[in-house]
Amino acid sequence: MHIVIAPDSFKGTLPSNQIIEIISAEARLHFPNATITGIPIADGGEGTLAAVLSSRGGRLRHLTVLNPLFEKTKAAYGILEEPGAEPSAVVEMAAASGLTLLRPDQRCALKTTSYGTGELIADALKLGIRKITTAVGGSATNDGGMGAMAALGFRFLDKNDKEVTPSGENLIRVARIDTSDILPALKENISVTVMCDVRNPFTGPCGATYIYGPQKGASSEALALLEEGMQHFADVIKSDLGKDISDIAGAGAAGGLGGALCAFLNGEMKSGIQTMLDLVRFEELIKNADLIITGEGRADGQSAQGKVLWGIGTNAKKKGIPVIAVVGGMLPDAGQLYDCGITAIVPALNYAMPLSEVLNQAGGLLHDAAERTFLLLKTGMSITG
């Protein structure tokens, strides 16, 4: 038997690698002769880079860049190199411009910048890399991507032709975009993929600001200012670059960085989980699999809308491979996943308990869920009639 274990992390509790270790240990107890392949999975947020490098190899390139508050910080991106192929880079926005880099009291969407993410992209381009995948989840910013583009040489000028500081509060001050000093590599044929599992537009009630601004420290008053700035910035982009990002699904990802990557770098929006599966060569890894076990923190209706469980299930379904999702918890609408190739869902939470207790017992609960999963498998395999 060949078992592939390919989970997302359980956010705030267990990382993918630890989940693989726990489920693998239970699998070996019950099926000692099984071949087990572990594949850490992420869908474009924090942990994407580590997951890709774990499966593909490659190397980290470490830099000192600016964090969301314009302070120096250490960050890294991944470089994938293979014989006979051009190198490519994987940039994780959370590494340089992520919410986790700030304490809760430091979060301020008016003041934060995506500049550090642009520095990572710029470094890859300067090394001669022309194929870049950007994972844009987990941002602390709402600057429309202005910071990242400033790091690439775009200059954002006010009505007096003075350069503005690239943060959310200054979007409204941008009068024009100067492209005369952009990195030379941007004039060449580059490929930029934006890993994105949301469809929020750049502006509007479902856009970057109103949906994600509050978690980035924006008050109701700040939200109004940011939204006005985002609308203005989109107008300037349309006027100066000839790119209309108002109707691009996902342009609001990462505080508008998704839209900026499309407008300034001709980036292409792609499903986060499908891009991840392509990067780790998932189809090749599961070609001889008899069973796939995946998982995430909570299974619900949203899981069937382009998330990790959807991606694993739909890809496995094409090959007729059964998929069991071992999850932290599940809501009633999680049943939608059965139409996406998930054949069974096993929740780890087996009785009502406070969140603090769940966090403390996460490993043990997962062990129990994995044990139940393999006991049920053994029971099913013993039934012949």
Residue pairs with C-beta under 8 A, 6 or more apart in sequence:
1 31
1 33
1 34
1 35
1 290
1 291
2 34
2 35
2 36
2 37
2 288
2 289
2 290
2 291
3 27
3 31
3 34
3 35
3 36
3 37
3 289
3 290
3 291
3 292
3 293
4 36
4 37
4 38
4 39
4 285
4 286
4 289
4 291
4 292
4 293
5 19
5 20
5 23
5 24
5 27
5 36
5 37
5 38
5 39
5 292
5 293
5 294
6 38
6 39
6 40
6 41
6 282
6 292
6 293
6 294
6 312
7 16
7 19
7 20
7 23
7 40
7 41
7 293
7 294
7 295
7 296
7 308
7 326
8 16
8 41
8 42
8 43
8 294
8 295
8 296
8 297
8 308
8 309
9 15
9 16
9 19
9 42
9 47
9 296
9 297
10 19
10 295
10 296
10 297
10 328
10 362
10 366
11 297
12 297
12 359
13 297
13 328
13 358
13 359
13 362
14 22
14 362
14 363
14 366
15 40
15 47
16 40
16 41
16 42
16 47
16 51
17 38
17 40
17 54
18 363
19 295
19 366
20 38
20 39
20 40
21 38
22 363
22 366
22 367
22 370
23 293
23 295
23 326
23 366
23 370
23 373
24 36
24 38
25 367
25 370
26 367
26 370
26 371
26 373
26 374
27 34
27 36
27 293
27 370
27 374
28 34
28 36
29 371
29 374
30 371
30 374
30 375
30 377
30 378
31 374
31 377
31 378
37 285
37 289
39 54
39 55
39 280
39 282
39 285
40 47
40 50
40 51
40 54
40 55
41 51
41 273
41 276
41 277
41 280
41 294
41 308
41 312
42 48
42 50
42 51
42 135
42 276
42 308
43 137
43 195
43 197
43 272
43 273
43 276
43 307
43 308
43 311
44 135
44 136
44 137
44 195
44 196
44 197
44 272
44 273
44 275
44 276
45 94
45 135
45 137
45 138
45 272
46 92
46 94
46 98
46 100
46 137
46 138
48 90
48 92
48 135
48 137
48 195
48 272
48 276
49 60
49 76
49 77
49 78
49 90
49 91
49 92
49 95
49 135
51 276
51 280
52 58
52 78
52 80
52 90
52 276
52 279
52 280
53 59
53 60
53 78
53 90
55 279
55 280
55 281
55 285
56 80
56 279
56 280
56 281
57 80
58 78
58 79
58 80
58 81
58 90
59 78
59 79
59 81
60 76
60 77
60 78
60 79
61 76
61 77
61 78
61 79
61 123
61 124
61 127
62 74
62 75
62 76
63 74
63 75
63 76
63 77
63 119
63 120
63 123
64 72
64 73
64 74
64 75
65 72
65 73
65 75
65 96
65 115
65 116
65 119
65 120
66 72
66 73
66 96
66 113
66 115
66 116
66 119
67 73
67 96
67 97
67 101
67 102
67 116
68 97
68 98
68 101
68 102
68 112
68 113
68 114
68 116
68 140
68 141
69 102
69 106
69 111
69 112
69 113
70 113
70 115
73 96
73 101
73 116
75 95
75 96
75 116
75 120
76 95
77 89
77 90
77 91
77 92
77 95
77 120
77 123
77 124
78 89
78 90
78 91
78 92
79 87
79 88
79 89
79 124
79 127
79 129
80 87
80 88
80 89
80 90
81 87
86 129
86 130
86 131
87 127
87 128
87 129
87 131
88 129
88 131
88 132
88 133
89 121
89 124
89 129
89 131
89 132
89 133
90 132
90 133
90 135
90 279
91 117
91 120
91 121
91 124
91 132
91 133
91 134
91 135
92 134
92 135
93 114
93 117
93 134
93 135
93 136
93 137
93 138
93 139
93 254
93 257
94 100
94 101
94 135
94 137
94 138
94 139
95 120
96 116
96 117
96 119
96 120
97 112
97 113
97 114
97 115
97 116
97 117
97 139
97 140
97 141
97 147
97 148
97 254
98 138
98 139
98 140
99 107
99 138
99 139
99 140
99 215
99 216
100 138
101 140
102 112
102 140
104 217
106 217
107 140
107 215
107 216
107 217
108 216
108 217
108 218
108 222
109 140
109 141
109 142
109 168
109 209
109 213
109 216
109 217
109 218
109 222
109 226
109 255
110 142
110 167
110 168
110 169
110 218
110 222
110 225
110 226
111 167
111 168
111 169
112 140
112 141
112 142
112 143
112 167
112 168
112 216
112 255
113 141
113 143
113 146
113 147
113 165
113 166
113 167
114 139
114 141
114 143
114 145
114 146
114 147
114 148
114 166
114 254
114 255
114 257
115 147
115 148
115 150
115 151
115 166
116 147
116 151
117 134
117 147
117 148
117 151
117 257
118 147
118 148
118 149
118 150
118 151
118 152
119 151
121 132
121 134
121 148
121 151
121 152
122 151
122 152
122 153
122 183
124 132
125 132
125 152
125 183
125 185
125 186
125 190
126 183
126 185
130 185
130 188
130 189
130 190
130 191
131 190
131 191
132 190
132 191
132 192
132 193
133 192
133 193
133 195
133 275
133 279
134 192
134 193
134 194
134 195
134 257
134 261
134 267
135 195
135 272
136 194
136 195
136 196
136 253
136 254
136 257
136 258
136 261
137 195
137 197
137 253
137 254
137 272
139 216
139 254
139 255
139 257
140 216
141 147
141 168
141 216
141 254
141 255
141 257
142 168
142 208
142 209
142 212
142 213
142 216
142 218
142 226
142 230
142 255
142 256
143 166
143 167
143 168
143 171
143 255
143 256
144 168
144 171
144 202
144 208
144 229
144 230
144 233
144 234
144 255
144 256
144 257
144 259
144 260
145 254
145 255
145 256
145 257
145 258
145 259
145 260
145 261
145 264
146 156
146 166
146 167
146 170
146 171
146 174
146 233
146 260
147 166
147 167
148 257
148 260
148 261
149 156
149 166
149 260
149 264
150 156
150 166
152 182
152 183
152 186
152 264
152 265
153 179
153 181
153 182
153 183
153 186
154 177
154 178
154 179
154 182
154 264
155 163
155 177
155 178
155 179
155 180
155 181
156 163
156 164
156 166
156 170
156 174
156 177
156 178
157 163
157 164
157 174
157 175
157 176
157 177
157 178
158 164
158 173
158 174
158 175
159 173
159 175
161 175
164 170
164 173
164 174
168 226
168 229
168 255
169 225
169 226
169 229
170 229
171 226
171 229
171 230
171 232
171 233
172 225
172 228
172 229
172 232
172 233
174 232
174 233
174 236
175 236
176 236
176 240
177 236
177 237
177 240
177 241
186 265
190 265
190 266
191 268
192 261
192 265
192 266
192 267
192 268
193 267
193 268
193 270
193 275
194 250
194 253
194 258
194 261
194 262
194 267
194 268
194 269
194 270
195 270
195 271
195 272
195 275
195 276
196 250
196 253
196 258
196 269
196 270
196 271
196 272
197 271
197 272
197 273
197 306
197 307
198 250
198 252
198 253
199 249
199 250
200 206
200 207
200 208
200 211
200 212
200 249
200 250
200 251
200 252
200 253
201 207
201 208
201 246
201 247
201 248
201 249
201 251
201 252
202 208
202 230
202 234
202 245
202 246
202 248
202 251
202 252
202 256
202 259
203 209
203 227
203 230
203 231
203 234
203 246
203 252
204 210
206 252
207 227
207 230
207 252
208 230
208 251
208 252
208 253
208 254
208 255
208 256
209 218
209 223
209 226
209 227
209 230
209 252
209 255
210 223
210 227
211 252
212 252
212 255
213 222
213 223
213 226
213 255
214 223
216 255
218 226
230 256
233 256
234 245
234 246
234 259
237 243
237 245
237 260
237 263
238 244
238 245
238 246
241 263
241 264
243 262
243 263
243 264
245 251
245 259
245 260
245 262
245 263
248 258
248 259
248 262
248 269
249 269
250 258
250 269
251 258
251 259
251 262
252 258
252 259
253 259
258 267
258 269
261 267
262 268
262 269
271 306
271 311
272 306
273 306
273 307
273 308
273 310
273 311
273 312
274 311
276 311
277 283
277 311
277 312
277 315
282 315
283 315
283 319
286 292
286 315
286 316
286 319
286 321
287 319
289 316
289 319
289 321
290 321
291 321
291 322
291 323
291 324
291 377
292 312
292 316
292 321
292 322
292 323
292 324
293 323
293 324
293 325
293 326
293 373
294 308
294 309
294 312
294 313
294 323
294 324
294 325
294 326
294 342
295 309
295 325
295 326
295 327
295 328
296 303
296 307
296 308
296 309
296 325
296 327
296 328
297 327
297 328
297 329
298 327
298 328
298 329
298 330
298 331
299 309
299 325
299 327
299 329
299 330
299 331
299 334
299 337
299 345
299 347
300 330
300 331
300 333
300 334
301 331
301 333
301 334
301 336
303 309
303 310
303 334
303 336
303 337
304 310
304 336
304 337
304 339
304 340
309 325
309 327
309 337
309 340
309 342
310 337
310 340
312 323
312 341
312 342
313 323
313 325
313 337
313 340
313 341
313 342
314 340
314 341
315 341
316 322
316 323
316 341
317 323
317 340
317 341
322 343
322 344
323 341
323 342
323 343
323 344
324 342
324 343
324 344
324 345
324 346
324 373
325 337
325 342
325 344
325 345
325 346
326 346
326 348
326 366
326 369
326 370
326 373
327 334
327 345
327 346
327 347
327 348
328 347
328 348
328 349
328 358
328 362
328 365
329 347
329 348
329 349
330 345
330 347
334 345
337 345
346 369
346 372
346 373
347 369
348 362
348 365
348 366
348 368
348 369
349 358
349 365
350 365
350 368
350 369
353 361
358 365
